[in-house]
Amino acid sequence: MTGRTFTVVGGGPVGSLLAISLARHGYKVGLYEGRPDSRKTSIYQGRSINIALSDRGWASLEKIGIGAEAKQQSIPMYHRAIHGVDGEMSELPYGQEGDAIWSVSRGGINEQLLDTAEEEPNITTYFELRLMDIDFETATTTFRSKSADELTVAADFAFGADGANSKVRRLAYGLHRFSYSQTYMPQCYIELNIPANPDGSHRLEKNALHIWPRKDFMLIALPNPDGTFTCTLFLNYSGDPSFESLTERSAVEAFFTANFADAMDLLEDPVDTFMQRTAAPLFLVNVFPWSFNRKVGLIGDAAHAIVPFYGQGMNCGFEDCAELDVLIGKHNHDWDQIFAAYENARKPNGDAIAELSKRNFVEMSDLSGDPRFQIRKKIEAKFSDCHPELWTPLYSMVTFSPDIPYSEALRIGDIQNAVMERIMAIPGIDKDWDKPFVMDRLFDLTSEFLETRQ
Ligand SMILES: Cc1cc2nc3c(=O)[nH]c(=O)nc-3n(C[C@H](O)[C@H](O)[C@H](O)COP(=O)(O)OP(=O)(O)OC[C@H]3O[C@@H](n4cnc5c(N)ncnc54)[C@H](O)[C@@H]3O)c2cc1C
């Protein structure tokens, strides 16, 4: 035992994982969640929201010993299944054979982490206590209960793991030299559902992430173990078409029929759901520093809310926890050093995955339906197979290579992009893409670029 205490605000996936890691280093942790305990109440109202977990996330879960169990309740997705507007389908693998991203239940992972946290003797969990205030000099926090009682909690340190709308972060806005910005994306989203077949099987291919790319908007579907798919429609907030312009039932119906004809027979009441639900906004948060007075830190979405187009938000938050875990050992519990090292190590990576995620909307919603983009992906995959020492595709660096920091993936990805622009400009590349001279040219260009841009 170190004898020192932590308050973790937010019992979401990142707060729960952080609490486990701190407790295993000998700290006494109070984990405070504003909402009711989802294991005892039906706060999800039977709706299964799933997300894609990949190697960075799995590495963190394996580290605390729950990776294998979590994987059993998850579904591997080996490729994108792309639905053309005419109903034509194509496939685009995520990586090499066997590489997969995994569809996991967001609530399920959170509950598994809470169960694991509660097995730790050093952790006490509290629900229905919302943070109202924090003293950034002392890490003393004030919470309010459902019955409006106030509770003041003293601790040596505190972390805000309270998500994209973090109260801890908002309270820090008044602090000296705290930089912050919040940027809304043009797109908002609603969730839709594809029910299971009567026998419980999936109505679309199970081991794929389905995408209906339509340039300015898209529909995606991720499988659940119960045979259903959770779908997300990303559409602009304003303009045409948009959540703002589609207000008449007939127009919504026409929109779905024109753009997602093959999904219309599968989706459960898409038009009614569209009419009834309020579209949720997507925004990016960029702040610095991520720690205050070496007493209070920010972690997960509270530090770096990003857009979901790379499927990395939770993966990145889990990686924050893994980095802290290493730094606690490295700096022998000296939190002056740990906070500084943590934000210096993670901030460039948070920025990089924010940028990559923004860019990936274009890749998902536009390019994955574009034949030239698919050729480009095939060239990259073939070259990477022949010269793995020279080329790991950007998607694989981000998703399947936890040893490559996001910031490095972004840097190398920009070099690859410049190279591929030159390759795709070769006359006749659409038909000649698998000829040996293309690989030779790619080899020369890559070697040259890597040498000059090290
Ligand atoms: C549409 C969509 C799709 C996504 N898809 C993916 C994906 O495929 N892959 C991926 O890795 N990520 C994805 N994400 C991102 C992922 O959901 C988040 O990165 C992740 O949930 C962040 O975890 P967190 O614990 O930091 O925050 P949250 O999950 O937001 O948890 C924060 C917790 O803090 C609690 N809280 C808030 N305020 C207070 C308060 N004042 N007092 C006490 N408690 C409080 C909340 O109730 C909540 O339980 C997606 C996000 C969205 C919106």
PDBQT file of the ligand as one rigid body, heavy atoms in Angstrom, charges set to zero:
ROOT
HETATM    1  C1  LIG A 501     -21.464   6.995 -32.088  1.00  0.00    +0.000 C 
HETATM    2  C2  LIG A 501     -20.178   6.617 -31.380  1.00  0.00    +0.000 A 
HETATM    3  C3  LIG A 501     -19.471   5.499 -31.805  1.00  0.00    +0.000 A 
HETATM    4  C4  LIG A 501     -18.282   5.144 -31.190  1.00  0.00    +0.000 A 
HETATM    5  N1  LIG A 501     -17.596   4.059 -31.652  1.00  0.00    +0.000 NA
HETATM    6  C5  LIG A 501     -16.420   3.737 -31.094  1.00  0.00    +0.000 A 
HETATM    7  C6  LIG A 501     -15.678   2.613 -31.575  1.00  0.00    +0.000 A 
HETATM    8  O1  LIG A 501     -16.089   1.933 -32.512  1.00  0.00    +0.000 OA
HETATM    9  N2  LIG A 501     -14.502   2.306 -30.959  1.00  0.00    +0.000 N 
HETATM   10  C7  LIG A 501     -14.001   3.045 -29.909  1.00  0.00    +0.000 A 
HETATM   11  O2  LIG A 501     -12.920   2.719 -29.402  1.00  0.00    +0.000 OA
HETATM   12  N3  LIG A 501     -14.685   4.117 -29.440  1.00  0.00    +0.000 NA
HETATM   13  C8  LIG A 501     -15.868   4.472 -30.006  1.00  0.00    +0.000 A 
HETATM   14  N4  LIG A 501     -16.566   5.538 -29.523  1.00  0.00    +0.000 N 
HETATM   15  C9  LIG A 501     -15.985   6.336 -28.421  1.00  0.00    +0.000 C 
HETATM   16  C10 LIG A 501     -16.207   5.690 -27.076  1.00  0.00    +0.000 C 
HETATM   17  O3  LIG A 501     -17.567   5.465 -26.831  1.00  0.00    +0.000 OA
HETATM   18  C11 LIG A 501     -15.618   6.609 -26.021  1.00  0.00    +0.000 C 
HETATM   19  O4  LIG A 501     -14.298   6.965 -26.379  1.00  0.00    +0.000 OA
HETATM   20  C12 LIG A 501     -15.577   5.944 -24.650  1.00  0.00    +0.000 C 
HETATM   21  O5  LIG A 501     -16.881   5.636 -24.211  1.00  0.00    +0.000 OA
HETATM   22  C13 LIG A 501     -14.894   6.884 -23.657  1.00  0.00    +0.000 C 
HETATM   23  O6  LIG A 501     -14.892   6.316 -22.394  1.00  0.00    +0.000 OA
HETATM   24  P1  LIG A 501     -14.802   7.246 -21.108  1.00  0.00    +0.000 P 
HETATM   25  O7  LIG A 501     -14.877   6.314 -19.951  1.00  0.00    +0.000 OA
HETATM   26  O8  LIG A 501     -13.660   8.186 -21.257  1.00  0.00    +0.000 OA
HETATM   27  O9  LIG A 501     -16.094   8.165 -21.191  1.00  0.00    +0.000 OA
HETATM   28  P2  LIG A 501     -17.699   7.716 -21.082  1.00  0.00    +0.000 P 
HETATM   29  O10 LIG A 501     -17.832   6.409 -21.717  1.00  0.00    +0.000 OA
HETATM   30  O11 LIG A 501     -18.417   8.870 -21.579  1.00  0.00    +0.000 OA
HETATM   31  O12 LIG A 501     -17.849   7.560 -19.515  1.00  0.00    +0.000 OA
HETATM   32  C14 LIG A 501     -17.866   8.683 -18.670  1.00  0.00    +0.000 C 
HETATM   33  C15 LIG A 501     -18.634   8.334 -17.405  1.00  0.00    +0.000 C 
HETATM   34  O13 LIG A 501     -18.610   9.455 -16.543  1.00  0.00    +0.000 OA
HETATM   35  C16 LIG A 501     -19.897   9.638 -15.979  1.00  0.00    +0.000 C 
HETATM   36  N5  LIG A 501     -20.051  11.059 -15.622  1.00  0.00    +0.000 N 
HETATM   37  C17 LIG A 501     -20.212  12.112 -16.454  1.00  0.00    +0.000 A 
HETATM   38  N6  LIG A 501     -20.313  13.259 -15.756  1.00  0.00    +0.000 NA
HETATM   39  C18 LIG A 501     -20.226  12.916 -14.435  1.00  0.00    +0.000 A 
HETATM   40  C19 LIG A 501     -20.250  13.671 -13.230  1.00  0.00    +0.000 A 
HETATM   41  N7  LIG A 501     -20.416  15.004 -13.225  1.00  0.00    +0.000 N 
HETATM   42  N8  LIG A 501     -20.110  13.008 -12.059  1.00  0.00    +0.000 NA
HETATM   43  C20 LIG A 501     -19.935  11.655 -12.036  1.00  0.00    +0.000 A 
HETATM   44  N9  LIG A 501     -19.910  10.903 -13.154  1.00  0.00    +0.000 NA
HETATM   45  C21 LIG A 501     -20.052  11.522 -14.334  1.00  0.00    +0.000 A 
HETATM   46  C22 LIG A 501     -20.854   9.208 -17.090  1.00  0.00    +0.000 C 
HETATM   47  O14 LIG A 501     -22.129   8.874 -16.583  1.00  0.00    +0.000 OA
HETATM   48  C23 LIG A 501     -20.112   8.026 -17.700  1.00  0.00    +0.000 C 
HETATM   49  O15 LIG A 501     -20.442   6.816 -17.088  1.00  0.00    +0.000 OA
HETATM   50  C24 LIG A 501     -17.774   5.919 -30.110  1.00  0.00    +0.000 A 
HETATM   51  C25 LIG A 501     -18.492   7.029 -29.668  1.00  0.00    +0.000 A 
HETATM   52  C26 LIG A 501     -19.671   7.384 -30.296  1.00  0.00    +0.000 A 
HETATM   53  C27 LIG A 501     -20.418   8.604 -29.824  1.00  0.00    +0.000 C 
ENDROOT
TORSDOF 0
